[in-house]
């Protein structure tokens, strides 16, 4: 349970840094890591809450 929470936090931090690097979605190559990161983070958070 704690491993999935830690992974969700780390992935969300990476996705947030990618969002800042995208410069308001002006740099197109950063859009995929932002979307994938937030989707993975929310899934892991949901998984953490359902396991607890």
C-alpha positions as CSV (number, residue, x, y, z in Angstrom):
1,X,0.0,0.0,0.0
2,X,2.8,2.5,0.9
3,X,4.7,1.6,-2.3
4,X,1.8,2.5,-4.5
5,X,1.3,5.8,-2.6
6,X,5.0,6.6,-2.9
7,X,5.0,5.8,-6.6
8,X,1.9,8.0,-7.1
9,X,3.6,10.9,-5.4
10,X,6.8,10.5,-7.4
11,X,5.0,10.2,-10.7
12,X,2.9,13.2,-9.9
13,X,6.0,15.3,-9.2
14,X,7.5,14.2,-12.5
15,X,4.3,15.1,-14.3
16,X,4.1,18.5,-12.6
17,X,7.7,19.2,-13.7
18,X,6.8,18.1,-17.2
19,X,3.9,20.5,-17.1
20,X,6.2,23.3,-16.2
21,X,8.6,22.2,-19.0
22,X,5.8,22.3,-21.5
23,X,5.6,26.1,-21.1
24,X,1.8,26.2,-21.2
25,X,1.6,23.3,-23.7
26,X,3.6,25.4,-26.2
27,X,6.2,22.6,-26.4
28,X,4.3,19.7,-27.8
29,X,6.8,17.0,-26.9
30,X,5.9,17.4,-23.2
31,X,2.2,16.9,-23.5
32,X,2.4,13.0,-23.5
33,X,4.5,12.8,-20.3
34,X,2.1,15.2,-18.6
35,X,-1.1,13.3,-19.5
36,X,0.5,9.9,-18.9
37,X,1.9,11.0,-15.6
38,X,-1.3,12.4,-14.2
39,X,-3.3,9.4,-15.4
40,X,-0.8,7.0,-13.8
41,X,-0.7,9.0,-10.6
42,X,-4.4,9.1,-10.2
43,X,-4.7,5.4,-10.9
44,X,-2.1,4.6,-8.3
45,X,-3.8,6.9,-5.8
46,X,-7.1,5.1,-6.4
47,X,-5.4,1.8,-6.0
48,X,-3.9,2.9,-2.7
49,X,-7.2,4.0,-1.4
50,X,-9.0,0.9,-2.5
51,X,-6.3,-1.3,-0.8
52,X,-6.5,0.5,2.5
